[in-house]
Amino acid sequence: MTASGLEWSYNPWRDRPGRAAIALSAALACCLLATSLGLPGVPTLLLCVVCVATLAAGFVPVRCRLDESGVTRKSGWVAERRAWDQLRRAVRRSDGVWLSPYRSRHWLVAYRALFLPLPAGASAPPREDLDRMLEQHGL
């Protein structure tokens, strides 16, 4: 943990290579299926982009940062940022932390929550520092 925050990266090819290979294979298979439908170029391209974007969480590396202003999760070209006042609950799991905008379970959690995957081994952020930062902000 630095003075400005807590930062780590998660690479699915290093931490869970089997899952990453399955996700990439599924994305490629989906694109092959889209191209075999015989649609014009633009719809085929859009279907491929949607398939790859949906499955990208399984094979694209992620950088996570917790600092005084909030939480940031960068994956590929996408960056999600949440201020601490937008978060109401943290659910700690062995593979990561779910940060939810709801105080209790809600049907929209799957769409609105932010998942911060935790790498295995020495590259993982210290659990105590992560817990301290979350508790510091009421999570």
C-alpha positions, 0 to 999 in steps of 0.5 A, spaced: 500 500 500 502 506 498 501 513 501 496 514 495 492 508 495 492 500 493 494 498 486 494 491 483 494 487 476 490 481 475 492 477 469 488 471 467 493 468 463 498 467 469 493 466 474 487 462 471 490 460 464 485 454 463 479 459 464 482 464 460 483 459 454 476 457 455 474 464 454 478 466 448 476 459 445 469 461 446 469 468 443 473 465 437 468 460 436 462 465 437 465 469 431 466 463 427 459 462 428 457 469 426 461 469 420 458 462 418 451 465 418 452 469 411 450 476 414 453 482 411 459 485 413 457 490 418 452 485 422 457 480 422 462 485 425 457 487 430 456 480 432 463 478 433 465 485 437 459 483 442 461 476 443 468 478 444 466 484 449 462 479 453 467 474 454 473 479 454 473 479 462 475 471 462 482 473 458 483 480 458 488 483 464 485 488 469 488 493 473 485 495 480 486 501 484 483 504 490 485 511 493 482 516 497 477 518 491 474 511 489 475 505 486 478 504 479 478 498 474 481 498 468 481 492 463 483 493 455 480 500 453 475 500 458 475 504 465 470 503 470 470 508 476 466 509 482 467 514 488 466 511 495 460 515 496 457 510 490 458 504 494 454 501 499 457 494 500 463 490 499 463 482 499 470 479 500 471 472 496 477 468 495 478 470 488 476 477 489 471 483 492 464 485 489 463 492 490 456 494 490 451 500 490 446 497 494 446 495 502 443 488 501 442 483 495 439 486 489 437 483 483 441 489 479 447 487 483 450 483 477 449 489 472 451 495 477 456 492 482 464 492 480 468 486 481 475 487 483 479 480 481 485 478 486 491 475 483 494 469 487 501 469 490 505 474 491 502 479 486 496 479 491 495 486 495 496 485 502 489 482 505 490 487 511 491 493 507 485 491 502 480 490 508 483 496 512 481 501 506 474 498 505 473 499 512 475 506 512 470 507 507 464 504 511 464 497 507 
